[in-house]
Amino acid sequence: MSAGLLEPPTEVSAQWGQSLAKGGLATALLHIERAATGRGSWEAAHEWLTACVRQPVHSFAKAGVFYGAPAVAHVLHLAALHGPRVYDQPRRNLNSTVEDTVRKRLAAAHHRIDTGQRPEFHEFDLLGGLTGLGAHLRVRGEQELLREVLAYLVRLTVPVRGRSGWWTHLAPSGEQDDRYPGGHGNFGIAHGIPGPLTLLALTYLDGTRVRGQLEAIERILDWLDAWQQNGAARAWWPEALTAAEADQGRTRQSKPLRPSWCYGTPGIATALHHAARATGDPERARTAEAVFLDALEDPDQAHSLTDETICHGTAGVRLTARRFAERTDDHITAMRILAAASNLPTPVPAATGHGLLEGTAGIALARCSLAADSPGTDWDALLLLV
């Protein structure tokens, strides 16, 4: 039996138990997915959920959907939606806490915009920011507060002093760095503007809409179009852009890096594909499909994947490819994408931790979804894949 399926430890810290990114909450989610698809038991899921919340649930000002109260609430929501009714009340108890966190983060973000300051990417990104919280609200069906998040994201796209509104004053590390004087623009779906683009597009397709939503989508698309690189008939984007590169109109990055979900072409192509559907642009959709396929069929990119994780490894790429192919109208292209993803080399070691993003639980979740012949929890909506 894999390490991700062993019984939970008897003593669990809140920091570990309530982390979906790196801790035990990811294994609880794995058991929920297994139970929902008939591959495991709700008893095992309950044991892990119980272990993860033995300590008081962490609620703090910058809590995100991968750690703390929002992460616990999200996993409880999926358990309540697909499993026993016993999770209904614990889920409701946390909903108000999460909503309070979202409102406080929105107030801080609007105040930052009002004062003309540059954002930290953890204000708006998927992994730690309001895009991730918006993804949770979308899954939960909380449309009123979700619209407030979308209205903020629309405002985020308005240019400020010659730069995009999402241009952060920090380095990709999230810290000040002399290598990034003037900050940077981020192209990763995990930390950059493709995350907000995807949420704006998916909610528009859902029918959850706010004023200026399509215009915001177009502003982001214009930026991605401007920085699309083309070499050897393959399109790609830099991972990050310095202020000097932005001023000069060219990137120092000479070639595409690993084709990962978090920063590579698969994540960006996913954002572009959702946006193409939202804006009714079949030509952009075909371009996104070609870009995705090119990245997977490029041997140099394929062999640059160095682990099997969700975030930046083959598990994430294969799952992204599956969801991408499912909504691709061209059957031949869809089959080629799936074949290219399945033929990716499997690196060793597979992972270095136990969490969702860079650990064994994430790998097992991806494998479970790829192998399932019945509907699961759509847990990967949190990755903005569906």
Buried (B, 14 or more C-beta within 10 A) or exposed (E): EEEBBEEBEEEBEBEBBBBBBBBBBBBBBBBBBBBBBEBBEBEBBBBBBEBBBEBEBBBEEBBBBBBBBBBBBBBBBBBBBBBEEEBBEBBEEBBEBBBEBBEEBBEBBBEBBEEEEBBBBBBBBBBBBBBBBBBBBBBBEBBEBBBBBBBBBBBBBBEBEEBBBBBBBBBBEBEEEEEBEEBBBBBBBBBBBBBBBBBBBBBBEEEBBBEBBBEBBBBBBEBBEEBBBEEEEBBBBBBBBBBEBBEEEEBEBEEBBBBBBBBBBBBBBBBBBBBBBBBEBEEBBBBBBBBBBBBBBBEEBBEBBBBBBBBBBBBBBBBBBBBBBEBBEBEEBBEBBBBBBEEBEEBEEBBEBBBBBBBBBBBBBBBBBBEBEEEBBBBBBBBBBB
